[in-house]
Amino acid sequence: MPFSVATWNINSVRLRMPIVERLLIEQAPDVLCLQETKVPDELFPEKAFRKLGYGHIAFHGQKGYHGVATVARRPIEVVEKRRFCEIDDSRHLSVTVRAGGKAILLHNFYVPAGGDEPDPEINRKFRHKLDFVAEMNAIRAEHDEMSGSILVGDLNIAPLEHDVWSHKQLLKVVSHTPVETESFEAMRRAGDWVDLMRLTVPQEQKLYTWWSYRAQDWEASDRGRRLDHVWSSPNLVEHFAGYEILRPARGWERPSDHVPVIARFDLE
């Protein structure tokens, strides 16, 4: 049974609902995980999603900032809306969804960006980010014969050398500093998570999901970073059927600075 999961930092779901609708019509993923929805739960645009056949909706939002939501064409059940660092800032949502006879635990994350100064002693936002990633060590890739786990989202760290346009120039830039990338990869390995996007793409190949709004011509300069990720438990690797970074979406009308990533699985 084909099963697809899309992840997208949408940077305000209400503002960008037209391009969300375009994604759902053109790509029709089974599940869409959104980050940075920027809307309190009571104002989430449920009707628009239901009209497109996505009648199963879970959200964890707040006014103006952050927020995650998971919408699906098949039933989902909320498992947890975890609070990190003793702060209620709506950055995590997990649900279960059935696919091919397996119960899939699906985590949707929006990791803090961390501000501009990569020094936790003077930048509380960067300290928050490092503490958040440390707490993510508790999120394990749970699995057995009848279940598996998938973790997606805007994790706001580009961990590998070719996950950024210039490793050398970005070593002191938040999202690619050694303290971030090393703790990030250690956390991923400790949780037994598999980085699916690098499973089929060599580490020497550039891979981006985000291009800054500050670039006059983002496509020509192509100074991107891979901030959006798709991980799974080891037992789902054999079912992984590939993924697509929907780069053209960066050029859609009123775009997010992130583009959707769509992962596909063959679950029998």
Secondary structure, DSSP 8 states (H G I E B T S, - for coil): -EEEEEEEE-S-TTTTHHHHHHHHHHH--SEEEEE-----GGG--HHHHHHTT--EEEEE--SSS--EEEEESS-EEEEE---BTTB----EEEEEEEETTEEEEEEEEE-----S---TTT-HHHHHHHHHHHHGGG-----BTTEEEEEEEE-----SGGGBS-HHHHTTSTTS-HHHHHHHHHHHHHTT-EEGGGTSS-TTS---SEE-TT-TTHHHH--EE--EEEEE-GGGGGGEEEEEE-GGGGGSSS--SB--EEEEEE--
